[in-house]
Amino acid sequence: MVVSIDLKGRTAIITGAGSGIGQATALLFAEAGANVVIPDLNLKGATDTADQIRRMGGNAIALSTDVTSVKDVEKMVSSTLDEFTKIDVLVNNAGINTKHRKPFYEQPEEDWMSVLEVDVKGTWLCSKTVALEMIKRRSGRIVNIASTAGVAALRLQSNFVAAKAGVIRLTQAMAMELGPFRINVNCVAPGSTLTEGVKQGLYSNPAWAEKMLTYIPLGRGAEPREIGQGVLFLSSDLASYITGETLVVDGGWTAGAQVRDV
Ligand SMILES: NC(=O)c1ccc[n+]([C@@H]2O[C@H](COP(=O)([O-])OP(=O)(O)OC[C@H]3O[C@@H](n4cnc5c(N)ncnc54)[C@H](O)[C@@H]3O)[C@@H](O)[C@H]2O)c1
């Protein structure tokens, strides 16, 4: 028996797939045969992802979408239905981290709230709007992207920690409410992932990188595609009886109990 993941004929919306983990996930879904919708604030990035998918022979559309805007998210759903007639999978990947790495008592309110707005409200708004379509068909998958920061707290990014812990618990609440409609809702919590932004940011400091890697049993950061593999699994028929779960993809980072001062 050959076991494989085939999403031919299925349509997946992957928010924030104009770069990083979302882009790698979108390419993987296209390789598995899915039609891919790419809503992103960054239309240039989204268009680049869609172009790459079309060059592979796949189907994709790019949309200019702010996941915190009701109008934009409703347009995201109507454009998807116009193009592909149904929505099988929603991946809530669009997210931001804090602009100010500071103790919680020094973080400005605007920064604190903006992370909650995109990471938690954006996940809720896209899920709510897409779920109303999935409920009609009694079928669907939603995968939220959290972070290991939602599993184990980090210093100096309390808004991100609170937001991603919120995404994990929101996943469970949504799973309970959507289960009766045969809609599975799960979460992937990535650890340190080597997107271009992360490589040029934190990992460009050799002392930081060396220390960080000592905390990861597998001794390296994740490739963005390796996070996408977890998302693809949870979106596939192989995960038919999994819902309300968080799959931690972190090379073992949360398995240890070290002080993680990074
Ligand atoms: N890279 C990591 O190490 C890491 C670790 C844990 C969790 N994550 C999570 O993975 C997800 C993807 O992160 P990434 O590292 O690929 O980041 P990234 O910045 O490369 O990609 C995020 C994408 O989301 C888009 N976006 C931001 N705000 C948006 C909005 N309001 N509406 C629509 N799109 C918006 C951006 O334009 C960007 O294309 C995020 O939820 C992030 O919190 C990343």
PDBQT file of the ligand as one rigid body, heavy atoms in Angstrom, charges set to zero:
ROOT
HETATM    1  N1  LIG A 301       9.606  32.333  11.573  1.00  0.00    +0.000 N 
HETATM    2  C1  LIG A 301       9.524  31.854  12.786  1.00  0.00    +0.000 C 
HETATM    3  O1  LIG A 301      10.538  31.543  13.439  1.00  0.00    +0.000 OA
HETATM    4  C2  LIG A 301       8.172  31.630  13.433  1.00  0.00    +0.000 A 
HETATM    5  C3  LIG A 301       8.130  30.946  14.655  1.00  0.00    +0.000 A 
HETATM    6  C4  LIG A 301       6.912  30.732  15.258  1.00  0.00    +0.000 A 
HETATM    7  C5  LIG A 301       5.747  31.143  14.659  1.00  0.00    +0.000 A 
HETATM    8  N2  LIG A 301       5.801  31.805  13.476  1.00  0.00    +0.000 N 
HETATM    9  C6  LIG A 301       4.510  32.220  12.897  1.00  0.00    +0.000 C 
HETATM   10  O2  LIG A 301       4.420  31.753  11.564  1.00  0.00    +0.000 OA
HETATM   11  C7  LIG A 301       3.601  32.645  10.791  1.00  0.00    +0.000 C 
HETATM   12  C8  LIG A 301       4.380  33.078   9.555  1.00  0.00    +0.000 C 
HETATM   13  O3  LIG A 301       5.553  33.755   9.987  1.00  0.00    +0.000 OA
HETATM   14  P1  LIG A 301       6.820  34.018   9.067  1.00  0.00    +0.000 P 
HETATM   15  O4  LIG A 301       7.998  33.846   9.936  1.00  0.00    +0.000 OA
HETATM   16  O5  LIG A 301       6.702  33.289   7.797  1.00  0.00    +0.000 OA
HETATM   17  O6  LIG A 301       6.646  35.608   8.862  1.00  0.00    +0.000 OA
HETATM   18  P2  LIG A 301       6.675  36.520   7.563  1.00  0.00    +0.000 P 
HETATM   19  O7  LIG A 301       6.721  37.913   8.084  1.00  0.00    +0.000 OA
HETATM   20  O8  LIG A 301       7.709  36.061   6.594  1.00  0.00    +0.000 OA
HETATM   21  O9  LIG A 301       5.252  36.237   6.924  1.00  0.00    +0.000 OA
HETATM   22  C9  LIG A 301       4.070  36.754   7.458  1.00  0.00    +0.000 C 
HETATM   23  C10 LIG A 301       3.190  37.212   6.320  1.00  0.00    +0.000 C 
HETATM   24  O10 LIG A 301       1.960  37.705   6.898  1.00  0.00    +0.000 OA
HETATM   25  C11 LIG A 301       1.612  38.903   6.210  1.00  0.00    +0.000 C 
HETATM   26  N3  LIG A 301       0.774  39.734   7.076  1.00  0.00    +0.000 N 
HETATM   27  C12 LIG A 301       1.149  40.408   8.188  1.00  0.00    +0.000 A 
HETATM   28  N4  LIG A 301       0.085  41.080   8.688  1.00  0.00    +0.000 NA
HETATM   29  C13 LIG A 301      -0.969  40.805   7.866  1.00  0.00    +0.000 A 
HETATM   30  C14 LIG A 301      -2.323  41.214   7.833  1.00  0.00    +0.000 A 
HETATM   31  N5  LIG A 301      -2.833  42.054   8.763  1.00  0.00    +0.000 N 
HETATM   32  N6  LIG A 301      -3.126  40.741   6.855  1.00  0.00    +0.000 NA
HETATM   33  C15 LIG A 301      -2.628  39.916   5.904  1.00  0.00    +0.000 A 
HETATM   34  N7  LIG A 301      -1.338  39.513   5.872  1.00  0.00    +0.000 NA
HETATM   35  C16 LIG A 301      -0.528  39.959   6.839  1.00  0.00    +0.000 A 
HETATM   36  C17 LIG A 301       2.943  39.577   5.864  1.00  0.00    +0.000 C 
HETATM   37  O11 LIG A 301       2.787  40.507   4.820  1.00  0.00    +0.000 OA
HETATM   38  C18 LIG A 301       3.813  38.382   5.513  1.00  0.00    +0.000 C 
HETATM   39  O12 LIG A 301       3.746  38.074   4.126  1.00  0.00    +0.000 OA
HETATM   40  C19 LIG A 301       3.245  33.799  11.730  1.00  0.00    +0.000 C 
HETATM   41  O13 LIG A 301       1.963  33.569  12.276  1.00  0.00    +0.000 OA
HETATM   42  C20 LIG A 301       4.308  33.720  12.798  1.00  0.00    +0.000 C 
HETATM   43  O14 LIG A 301       3.911  34.272  14.035  1.00  0.00    +0.000 OA
HETATM   44  C21 LIG A 301       6.990  32.071  12.843  1.00  0.00    +0.000 A 
ENDROOT
TORSDOF 0
